Amino acid sequence: MKIYTKTGDAGTTALFGGTRVPKHHIRIDSYGTVDELNSYLGLIRDQHIHQDYKSFLITIQDKLFTVGAILATDPDKAILKSGKERLNIPKLSSEDIQMLELEMDRMNESLPPMTHFVLPGGHQTVSFCHIARCVCRRAERLAVALHTVEPFQAETLMYLNRLSDYLFVLARKLSYDLQAEEIKWIPKKES
């Protein structure tokens, strides 16, 4: 498989199904941001964290390839006129979303209750989690915008929404594990 094809030199790229669109198309921005998020998850996974976190992040990275495939599919080319799927694109399931929820619940069991917003930071690994959370929120916003124009599987939006929550809880859990200080945001009152 050759990496360079030269077919995108004029500023277009192909979706699954073959349709060519400009590289600035919201669909490209959506799955490109998911790819960026996946790279940040790889960066978190490369940190000195417990193997259980690394294994779970690999599972999430795999699911993000599914998200990317869903977002990269031309909806007009995905289904035949008979209603049968033309392209073999994987789907997300409610179990994928529940998996994130269960892991958040598990991590939250050992954390002190949250009484305030916390400032991102405290440890480099925690900061990477917060950056990934922000990229995930951006991916979700772009996917929502795309979904309003060209709908796709709703679980995709739910997964991205839950994943940003997971990354926040992971940041808190890693702060706890690494004994990093969590600085609470307490709004200053005007005098």
Secondary structure as GFF3:
##gff-version 3
##sequence-region A 1 191
A	DSSP	beta_strand	12	14	.	.	.	ID=ss1
A	DSSP	beta_strand	20	22	.	.	.	ID=ss2
A	DSSP	alpha_helix	26	45	.	.	.	ID=ss3
A	DSSP	alpha_helix	51	71	.	.	.	ID=ss4
A	DSSP	alpha_helix	75	78	.	.	.	ID=ss5
A	DSSP	alpha_helix	94	108	.	.	.	ID=ss6
A	DSSP	beta_strand	117	118	.	.	.	ID=ss7
A	DSSP	alpha_helix	124	149	.	.	.	ID=ss8
A	DSSP	alpha_helix	154	177	.	.	.	ID=ss9
A	DSSP	beta_strand	184	185	.	.	.	ID=ss10
###
